[in-house]
Amino acid sequence: MRSYYLFFGEVMKMFKELYDYIYSIRKLKRVDIYSIVNATLIANPYISKFPEAFLFDSLPRKNFSSSLILNIFLYYIYNAVRLINYLAILFFFKRYYNKKLPIVTKNCIILDLYVNVESVVNQGEFSDKYFGRLYSVLEEENRNYIFIPRLIGVSSNPFKACCQLVSFFKIMSLDRHLYIFEFEFFSGKHFFKLLQLYLLYPFRTLNLLSKNNTASDKVFNFYLKKDISKQSIVPFTRYIFGKNLNSVTGLTKIYSWSEFQVTERAFNFGLRKVGGIKVTACQFLVTYPSHFNMHVQDIDEEQGSAPSLVLVNGPQYVLERSKVNYQVGVSLRYDNVYRYRPRYDGSQVLVLGSYSLLETTNILKMVNGLDGAIFKSHPAVGNLQFSRFLNERIRAVDGNIYDLFPRCALVVGSASGSLVEAIACGVSVLLIARENELVTNPMSDVGKGKIWDLAYSSSEVTVKIAELIAFRSANKDEIVNISGWYRDNFFVEPSSEKIRQTFRLDSSI
């Protein structure tokens, strides 16, 4: 079994240096909710530029946008709005949600997950895809399940948000499912605690500044101050909620949708600070070595923010830890990988858009020399944003990627877990990357130069595509073997038996 640290040799040594540096800071500093949720220490590359600056030894030039006073000011402004929004949600919950707190029995399965308010309002009901096939198995087993919703997708338009929330809580009141909302427990004393956490955060953050004067310390201190404005009060509400949940009779275990971001860390920290509720982190998705925040470290366990168990999408994601329990879970969202019947006679090039507009724009610029390619945007983004790149040479298509794979010899993309799905289905992949930037590469070194490769320029795109297609034409058996290796190591078939085993449905524990 391989760990992330064996991927790409020198690159992973660089990543380990980042982990070791963060460990050295966290080990020396006081452990409290302020350090647990600190955006810079979490090293989420989508929130903080610290990981990239550390790895490439680049200290940005100071300017007005990096001013400590400005970032503290922005923090207070942004989060004053978030605080008002939170209180508005609390009001609409109290006014329009009329279900009683459900009784938690010994055999209940508790699922902590994101719920998109706008989607529920548009559909007129709640449905979840993250835990996918689990629900049919739970119903076969006659097992009750209760949701702990994390609300997202509330409009920034105040009038629209009010209408959404009224409709949302009315829909959830009539829904057949059972819910435990954090608003059930929120009282006046919790408001004042939240206010305290909100007001003190910038000043407690400054306690984390490194007193040394190394190049790494200068980079860390720069971003520690700059990232203050990127901190949200949401982790504080989750921390308070985690503490409050310990008052629910019979609640001993939670299965949580986990990317181990600050919200999950704060929630775990709150749970563990008061009681003994166990959290199983369900990382049932394709991840990347450069998603530093997702990898649960031993120090997270030492400092009380780690889950009791981490379930991952396949054997390749099991990390070696001495204090954190990693185990293989089940690929609840990837049953199409096992339903798909590979074909090796496709000839088209499929360009896949990313959730990131910047990444997709860069991909389309890099492939402008292709002819006869098809482009599919990310489902959450759509094609209209990229119409200027589309023409008779690269045309947009809709539909499920599994309906497109049979037509394709190769997929071009970046920052997308669908690239691993493509390889597992026997389709070659070209990953678009940029020099001196973090590469969001979900693949391992297995099959590099054979079933997948990297391109850093438009000229490389044409050359690499030709090489990959030539290799697959001449080495079909090896392509089949590599594809099978990815399917076996990055995914676990979501069979009923495996789901029962993963969620211990044969046990009343």
MOJOBEL-V180668 format. One record per backbone hydrogen bond with DSSP energy under -0.5 kcal/mol. NH is the residue of the N-H (numbers start at 0). CO is the residue of the C=O. If there is no record, write none. Layout:
# MOJOBEL-V180668
NH&CO, NH&CO
This chain:
# MOJOBEL-V180668
5&2, 6&3, 8&5, 10&7, 11&6, 12&8, 13&9, 14&10, 15&11, 16&12, 17&13, 18&14, 19&15, 20&16, 21&17, 22&18, 23&19, 24&20, 25&21, 26&22, 27&23, 27&24, 28&24, 31&29, 34&31, 35&31, 36&32, 37&34, 41&37, 42&38, 42&39, 43&38, 44&42, 46&43, 47&43, 52&48, 53&49, 54&50, 55&51, 56&53, 57&52, 58&56, 59&57, 65&62, 66&63, 70&66, 71&67, 72&68, 73&69, 74&70, 75&71, 76&72, 77&73, 78&74, 79&75, 80&76, 81&77, 82&78, 83&79, 84&80, 85&81, 86&82, 87&83, 88&84, 89&85, 90&86, 91&87, 92&88, 93&89, 94&90, 95&91, 96&92, 97&95, 101&178, 103&101, 103&248, 104&102, 107&104, 108&143, 109&107, 110&108, 110&145, 111&109, 111&254, 112&110, 112&147, 114&149, 116&114, 116&151, 117&152, 119&115, 120&116, 121&117, 122&118, 123&119, 124&119, 132&331, 133&130, 134&131, 136&132, 137&133, 138&134, 139&135, 140&136, 141&138, 142&137, 145&108, 146&177, 147&110, 148&146, 149&112, 150&148, 151&114, 157&155, 160&156, 161&157, 162&158, 163&159, 164&160, 165&161, 166&162, 167&163, 168&164, 169&165, 170&166, 171&167, 172&168, 173&169, 174&170, 177&144, 179&146, 183&180, 184&181, 185&181, 190&186, 191&187, 192&188, 193&189, 194&190, 195&191, 196&192, 197&193, 198&194, 199&195, 200&196, 202&199, 203&199, 204&200, 205&201, 206&203, 207&204, 208&205, 217&213, 218&214, 219&215, 220&216, 221&217, 222&218, 223&219, 224&220, 225&221, 226&222, 227&224, 228&225, 229&226, 230&227, 235&232, 236&232, 237&233, 238&234, 239&235, 240&236, 241&237, 242&238, 243&239, 244&240, 245&241, 245&242, 246&243, 247&244, 248&246, 250&247, 251&249, 253&277, 254&109, 255&253, 255&279, 256&111, 257&255, 257&281, 264&260, 265&261, 266&262, 267&263, 268&264, 269&265, 270&266, 271&267, 272&268, 273&269, 273&270, 274&270, 277&251, 279&253, 280&278, 280&308, 281&255, 281&279, 282&280, 282&310, 283&281, 284&282, 288&440, 290&287, 291&289, 293&290, 294&290, 294&291, 295&293, 299&296, 300&296, 301&297, 302&298, 303&300, 304&299, 305&299, 307&278, 308&278, 309&324, 310&280, 310&308, 311&326, 312&282, 315&488, 316&313, 317&314, 318&316, 320&318, 325&323, 326&309, 328&311, 330&491, 331&329, 333&330, 336&333, 337&334, 338&334, 339&335, 341&339, 346&406, 347&406, 349&347, 349&409, 350&348, 350&373, 351&349, 351&411, 352&350, 352&375, 356&354, 359&355, 360&356, 361&357, 362&358, 363&359, 364&360, 365&361, 366&362, 367&364, 369&366, 371&392, 372&392, 373&348, 374&394, 375&350, 380&377, 381&377, 385&382, 386&383, 388&385, 389&385, 389&386, 390&393, 394&372, 396&374, 402&399, 403&399, 404&400, 406&403, 407&403, 407&404, 408&347, 409&347, 410&427, 411&349, 412&429, 414&439, 418&415, 419&416, 420&416, 421&417, 422&418, 423&419, 424&420, 424&421, 425&422, 426&421, 427&408, 428&450, 429&410, 430&428, 430&452, 431&412, 431&429, 432&454, 436&433, 439&437, 440&438, 441&439, 447&444, 448&451, 449&446, 449&451, 450&446, 451&446, 452&428, 454&430, 460&456, 461&457, 462&458, 463&459, 464&460, 465&461, 466&462, 467&463, 468&464, 469&465, 470&466, 471&467, 472&468, 473&469, 474&470, 478&474, 479&475, 480&476, 481&477, 482&478, 483&479, 484&480, 485&481, 486&482, 487&483, 488&484, 489&485, 490&486, 494&492, 498&494, 499&495, 500&496, 501&497, 502&498, 503&500, 504&499, 505&499, 506&503
